[in-house]
Amino acid sequence: MNAPTSPDTLMPERDAEGYLVEPTEWNEEIAQILAAEENIQMNDDYWDVIRFMRDYYDEHQVAADARFVIKHLAERLGREAQKKLFELFPYGYVKQACKIAGMKRPRAWSTG
């Protein structure tokens, strides 16, 4: 399912799997489109993860490993953090969260 784009939203170039080729071309409107393609309705929990991932990328120039996202979520959710991440992205952190956050597909990681 392709999400409609507004006339002023130009979707950046993506690879064959749908990941952005250049993460710096990401914005929150693009995240909404990418989320809709994954049948995800963005809410505060999703935005918390995605914004953390973007902040991490801005600081380190690499996608945050899932363990860093879980640590971030644990500050608010405690021991339920890992479970919550998997509830939010049931088809995998790399497949869904990294894609929505505008990351290149991490080649060295599993898709789970």
C-alpha positions in Angstrom: 0.0 0.0 0.0 1.5 3.3 -1.0 0.7 6.3 1.1 -0.4 9.4 -0.7 2.1 12.3 -0.6 1.0 15.9 -0.5 1.9 17.8 -3.6 4.8 19.5 -1.9 6.3 16.3 -0.5 9.0 14.9 -2.8 9.9 11.4 -1.7 13.7 11.1 -1.6 15.4 8.3 -3.5 15.1 4.9 -2.0 16.9 1.6 -2.5 15.2 -1.5 -3.8 14.0 -2.4 -0.3 12.5 1.0 0.3 15.1 2.5 2.6 16.3 6.1 2.0 19.5 6.3 0.1 20.5 9.5 1.9 19.3 9.7 5.6 19.8 13.5 5.6 16.8 13.9 3.2 14.5 12.5 5.9 11.8 14.6 7.7 8.7 13.8 9.8 6.4 14.1 6.9 8.4 11.4 5.0 8.3 9.3 8.2 4.5 9.4 8.1 4.5 8.2 4.5 7.0 5.4 5.3 5.0 4.4 8.4 1.8 4.2 6.3 3.6 1.9 3.9 4.3 -0.4 6.9 0.6 -0.1 8.0 1.8 1.8 11.1 -0.3 4.7 12.5 2.3 7.0 14.2 1.6 7.9 17.8 3.7 9.2 20.8 5.4 5.9 21.4 6.4 5.5 17.8 7.6 9.2 17.6 9.6 8.6 20.8 11.6 5.8 19.2 12.0 7.5 15.8 13.1 10.8 17.2 15.6 9.1 19.5 16.9 7.2 16.5 17.3 10.5 14.5 19.0 12.2 17.4 21.4 9.2 17.7 22.1 9.4 14.0 22.7 13.1 14.1 25.3 12.6 16.9 27.0 9.4 15.7 26.3 9.3 11.9 25.1 5.7 12.2 21.8 4.0 12.9 21.2 3.2 16.6 21.4 -0.5 17.4 18.2 -1.8 18.9 19.9 -2.2 22.3 20.3 1.6 22.4 16.7 2.2 21.6 15.7 -0.4 24.3 17.9 1.4 26.8 16.2 4.7 25.9 12.7 3.2 26.3 13.7 1.6 29.6 14.1 5.1 31.1 10.3 5.5 30.7 9.1 1.9 30.7 11.6 -0.1 32.8 11.7 -3.8 32.1 8.9 -3.6 29.6 11.1 -1.7 27.1 12.2 -4.6 24.9 8.7 -6.0 24.8 7.4 -2.6 23.8 9.9 -2.2 20.9 8.8 -5.6 19.5 5.1 -4.6 19.9 5.7 -1.4 18.0 7.7 -3.0 15.2 6.5 -6.6 15.0 8.1 -7.2 11.6 11.5 -6.2 13.0 13.5 -3.2 14.2 15.6 -3.0 11.0 12.7 -3.6 8.6 10.3 -1.1 10.2 12.0 1.3 12.6 15.1 1.9 10.6 13.1 2.4 7.5 10.6 4.9 9.1 13.5 6.8 10.7 15.1 7.3 7.3 18.2 5.1 7.9 20.0 3.2 5.2 19.4 -0.5 5.7 22.1 -1.6 8.2 23.8 -4.4 6.1 25.6 -6.1 9.0 22.4 -6.6 11.1 19.8 -9.2 10.9 16.3 -8.1 9.8 14.8 -8.9 13.3 
